[in-house]
Amino acid sequence: MNSGQAPRPLVVGMLGGIGAGKSEVAAALARRSGGRLIVADTLGHEALRDPVVRNRLVERFGAGVLDNTGSIDRKRLAACVFDDKQALEYLESLTHPWIRRRAEEEVQRGHDAGVDLIVIDAPLLLEAGWDEVCHELVFVEAPLDVRLERVKRHRGWTADDLQRREAAQLPLTRKRARADHVIENASTQESLTGQVDDLLARWGLPRGQSSPGPFVASSVSAQSSANPVSEQPLRSAEGRSETV
């Protein structure tokens, strides 16, 4: 959507490479507009706590995926699916519809609450078809060397680790081509904030708010600063699945 009056609420989806800082930009967009933030990683946690999902995962992978409280252990589950395409597809067949339903519920809540902007932060936005509920897509750009430095510092990943995980997602060129807007996230906080405010202005939305809006389902602190080189954007899931 590039012309005409923007719908309300405007639903925006985030795209970008691992370590680009999608979660930080998503939080900044929602916070500075007083909008609503939906984080797929948080909904993925909820999905694994659903009794039906839990039981089907135990049936498929065994009790070894449970922790000592009887809940799904995400690290153990990840070990079962990371290098097994069929196992990963099975996991996603259970969790993606569940997460999407919850996301649609949160979008409706935002609509009912009268917010102007809803931001969806999901690593697999295009792969899972979440773009179908978005009016605008924003690609967060950061050079490979910057992204690699971030994941090395905050996750202990090597260049091979990053390459392997990105190979499991759609190519960045395809994601960028699908985007309606691009935000550069390799410079200063001031630069990022300025780009965020410019984009909000283009959409005719309020901007520059100092207090957080009604954040929901968010793994990003509503009080965090929009720091493009902080650890914050690296804390949400950016692998092949929102759930592991």
C-alpha positions in Angstrom: 0.0 0.0 0.0 1.8 3.1 -1.2 -1.0 5.6 -1.9 -4.3 6.9 -0.5 -5.4 7.2 3.1 -3.7 4.7 5.4 -6.1 2.3 7.1 -6.6 2.4 10.8 -5.2 0.6 12.5 -2.3 0.3 10.0 -0.7 -3.2 10.4 3.0 -3.3 9.6 5.3 -6.3 9.3 9.0 -6.4 9.8 11.6 -8.0 7.4 15.4 -8.2 7.5 18.4 -10.4 8.1 19.4 -12.1 11.4 21.1 -9.5 13.5 19.7 -6.5 11.5 17.7 -5.3 14.5 14.1 -6.0 13.4 12.9 -6.3 16.9 14.4 -3.0 17.9 13.0 -1.1 15.0 9.6 -2.8 15.5 9.6 -1.7 19.2 10.6 1.9 18.2 7.8 2.1 15.7 5.2 1.0 18.2 6.6 3.0 21.1 7.0 6.3 19.3 3.5 6.1 17.8 1.8 4.8 20.9 1.0 1.7 18.9 0.7 -2.0 19.6 3.6 -4.5 19.2 3.0 -8.2 18.5 6.0 -10.5 18.9 5.8 -13.9 17.3 8.5 -15.3 19.6 6.3 -14.6 22.6 3.3 -16.2 20.9 5.5 -19.2 20.0 6.2 -19.7 23.8 2.4 -19.6 24.3 1.9 -22.2 21.6 4.3 -24.7 23.3 2.3 -24.3 26.5 -0.9 -25.3 24.8 -1.9 -28.8 26.0 -2.8 -30.1 22.5 0.4 -28.8 20.9 2.5 -30.1 23.8 1.0 -33.6 23.7 1.4 -33.9 19.9 5.0 -32.9 20.2 5.6 -35.5 22.9 3.9 -38.1 20.7 6.3 -37.2 17.8 9.6 -36.6 19.6 9.2 -38.4 22.9 9.4 -37.3 26.6 12.9 -36.2 26.1 11.7 -32.8 24.8 10.2 -32.1 28.3 11.9 -30.3 31.2 11.7 -31.3 34.8 8.3 -29.6 35.1 6.7 -31.4 32.2 6.8 -28.4 29.9 8.4 -28.3 26.4 12.1 -27.5 26.6 12.8 -25.2 23.6 16.5 -26.1 23.4 15.7 -29.9 23.4 13.0 -29.4 20.8 15.3 -27.3 18.7 17.9 -30.1 18.8 15.2 -32.4 17.4 14.2 -30.3 14.4 17.1 -28.1 13.4 18.7 -30.5 10.9 15.6 -32.5 10.2 13.4 -30.9 7.5 10.4 -33.2 8.1 10.5 -32.7 11.8 10.7 -28.9 11.4 7.8 -29.0 9.0 5.8 -31.0 11.5 6.6 -28.5 14.3 5.6 -25.6 12.1 2.4 -27.3 11.0 1.3 -27.3 14.7 2.6 -23.9 15.8 2.2 -21.6 12.8 -1.6 -21.8 12.6 -1.8 -21.4 16.4 0.5 -18.3 16.3 -1.3 -16.8 13.4 -4.7 -17.2 15.1 -3.3 -15.5 18.3 -1.8 -12.7 16.2 -5.1 -12.1 14.5 -6.7 -11.9 17.9 -4.2 -9.3 19.0 -4.8 -7.3 15.8 -8.5 -7.3 16.5 -7.8 -6.2 20.1 -5.8 -3.3 18.7 -8.6 -2.4 16.4 -11.1 -2.5 19.3 -8.8 -0.4 21.4 -8.6 2.3 18.7 -4.8 2.2 18.2 -3.4 3.7 15.0 -0.5 1.3 14.5 0.1 -2.4 15.0 3.6 -3.8 14.4 4.2 -7.5 13.8 7.7 -8.8 14.7 8.0 -12.3 13.2 11.2 -13.9 11.9 9.3 -15.9 9.3 6.8 -13.2 8.3 6.8 -14.2 4.6 7.4 -17.9 5.1 4.4 -18.2 7.4 2.2 -16.0 5.3 1.8 -13.3 7.9 2.3 -10.6 5.2 -1.3 -11.3 4.2 -2.5 -9.5 7.3 -0.1 -6.5 6.8 -0.8 -3.3 5.0 2.9 -2.3 4.9 6.2 -4.2 5.1 9.4 -2.6 6.4 12.8 -4.1 5.7 15.6 -3.4 8.2 18.9 -3.1 6.5 22.3 -3.7 8.1 25.6 -4.8 6.4 26.7 -8.4 6.8 29.8 -7.5 8.8 27.6 -5.5 11.3 25.1 -8.3 11.7 27.9 -10.8 12.1 29.6 -8.7 14.8 26.3 -8.5 16.7 25.5 -12.2 16.6 29.2 -13.0 17.6 29.0 -10.6 20.5 25.6 -11.5 21.8 25.1 -15.2 20.7 28.6 -16.5 20.3 27.8 -17.4 16.7 30.4 -17.9 14.0 30.1 -16.8 10.4 29.1 -20.3 9.5 26.4 -20.3 12.1 24.9 -17.2 10.7 25.1 -18.4 7.1 23.5 -21.8 8.0 20.6 -20.2 9.8 20.0 -17.6 7.1 20.1 -20.4 4.5 17.0 -21.9 6.1 15.0 -18.6 5.5 14.0 -16.8 2.3 16.9 -14.9 0.6 17.4 -11.4 1.9 17.1 -10.1 -1.7 13.6 -11.5 -1.9 12.6 -10.1 1.4 13.9 -6.6 0.5 12.1 -6.8 -2.8 8.8 -7.4 -1.0 9.3 -4.4 1.3 7.4 -1.1 0.9 10.1 0.8 3.0 13.7 0.3 4.1 15.2 1.5 7.4 19.0 1.5 7.8 20.0 0.2 11.2 23.8 0.3 11.3 24.5 3.8 12.5 23.4 5.8 15.5 20.4 5.9 17.7 19.6 9.4 16.5 19.7 8.2 12.9 17.3 5.3 13.6 14.9 7.4 15.6 14.8 10.0 12.8 14.0 7.3 10.2 11.3 5.9 12.4 9.7 9.3 12.8 9.9 10.0 9.1 8.2 6.8 8.3 5.4 7.5 10.9 5.0 10.9 9.4 4.6 9.4 5.9 1.8 7.2 7.3 0.2 10.2 8.9 0.7 8.8 12.4 1.6 10.5 15.6 5.3 10.3 16.4 7.9 11.2 19.0 5.9 10.0 22.0 8.0 9.7 25.2 5.8 7.1 26.9 5.2 3.5 25.7 2.0 2.6 24.0 -0.1 -0.4 24.7 2.5 -3.0 24.0 1.2 -6.6 24.0 2.6 -10.1 23.6 6.1 -8.5 23.6 9.5 -9.9 24.5 10.9 -6.4 24.0 10.8 -4.1 27.1 8.5 -1.2 26.6 11.1 0.9 28.4 14.1 0.0 26.2 15.7 2.7 24.1 15.8 2.5 20.3 19.5 1.6 20.2 20.4 0.2 16.8 23.5 -1.6 18.2 22.1 -2.8 21.5 21.6 -6.5 22.5 17.8 -6.1 22.5 17.1 -7.1 18.9 19.1 -10.3 19.3 17.0 -11.7 22.2 14.0 -12.8 20.1 14.0 -15.9 18.0 15.5 -15.3 14.6 16.1 -18.9 13.5 13.9 -21.0 11.2 11.0 -21.1 13.6 9.3 -18.7 16.0 8.9 -21.5 18.5 12.5 -22.8 18.9 
